[in-house]
Amino acid sequence: MKNLRLCMAASLVVFTMIFTSCSKDEPQIESSEKATLSFGAIVNDLLNKAGTKQVMADMPACTDDTPAFVRIVLTQGDIDVVGSEDEPYRVDLVADQLFTEDDPALELDPGSYSLDHFSVYNEAGDLIWIAPRMGSDLANFVDGALPLAINLGAGVKKYVDVPVLCFDDRDVNQYGYLFFELDAVQAYELCFFANYCDDDGRHYTANYSLDVWLGTDNTGTALYTDLTPETGVDENGDFFARPVCVALPINDDPDEDYIYYEATLLDWTDNYGTVTPMVLTGTLSRNDIEANFGPDMTVEYEHLRFNCEGQGEEPTGPVCLPAISGDCERVIFNQMVGTSEQPSGQTQLYPIFTQDGDEVGTIRYNLVKRQAQRDLLTATVNLVDGWEATHARFTLPNIGEDDVCVNNINDDNFDVVYEGVTLTYPLQARVAINVCPED
């Protein structure tokens, strides 16, 4: 949340995790070469220590629920040691106390570690307190946002102070987490790619910012704010923009729109210069998102086009590749085709499969280099008996060109043709095809 409403009278409670030994007689140095780690908490009032800090009027309200357990992620370098982003590790609190039970997973070898995730839950499993991460909107309201460096010596029982904030069901980005790190939900990954067309019809790889909400407009729960692609110039002197990929929750109703996004075109001085501000908006259902998925965790991009309406484009989105229904299936091919030893020409035959893994035909690519014109890449699809194609979308995700859509095919043998500047094998090629049983 970029613009915060300010209110000096608002209250905020911070829970600072402070660790004390269970008894005065417990030795701090043991004979074991292992080190052990524990957590505990007491409550402090932020306003009594914040001084001139400004506090948001809509800060999260604190619950009276009793904390029961914590979830943590502890890493060493790039290696998960205890827990992971996908599944933080649970450590129970001692009954009626605010410190954790001894846990064998927290008996660690001496060394340097990093606490990357810390959240506190009640007995029902509801998240009630959380440690904000560095760089988040709420990080300034604690002394020592995550990640926290932890150095463990041999035989030491270590206690670490972990400041936490009350949690409510607000934009989790304010705490520095993604929704799927805090909720036990499955998530889709969806990637966006954008082009910009100037008034003369020339196409450019676009720079843009992306905001995503859970809902059907921008009053829903914000999932992502001000995401931008990595942009630059490759070794050939061509401008590029990496896709922007986000994780999205899975909706129960496949037809219901539940994701809303806004993409804002940004200036790119060296590429296409200064542009008139424009915003693309859209909603997505589960069917819309799944239309971008292929086998083996492959994902096609949600392709955005700024100022490209009416410039000879084929239709995109649901018109280009409608959701499958009835006995129809979605076929996805996503693979590097050709080899560096064969910069052009005809490739081998590649098998193509439905999303259920059934082989339904083959695809072959043929690249023709043309000096005076754009290079020509053709994908030839042959389906087995009993299947026919209805719609197809052809994409070269690493090339800053538009998708090619083919509608009303109604055949088991067809070509998809793609023109691009300086195409050379090997290249990543994706074809998504809707296929149905032949009548």
Protein Blocks (a to p, Z undefined) as FASTA:
>chain_A
ZZacddfkbccdddddddddfbfklcfbdfbfbdcdddddddddfklmnomaccdfkbcc
ddfbdcfbdcddddehjacfbgcfklccdddddehiabdcddfklpccedddddfbdcdd
dfkopafbdcddehiaklmmpghiadddddddehiacdddddddddddddfklnopafkl
mpccdddddddddddddfkopacdddddddddedjbfkbccfbghiacdddddfkopacd
ddddddddddfblmbcfbdcdddddddfklnopaddddddddddfklmmmmpcehhiacd
ddddehkghnlpacehjllmgcdehjbccddddddedjfklmgcjddddddddfkopafb
dcdddddddfkbccdddddddddehiacfbdcdddfkbccdddddehklpabdcddddde
hiaddddddddddddddZZ
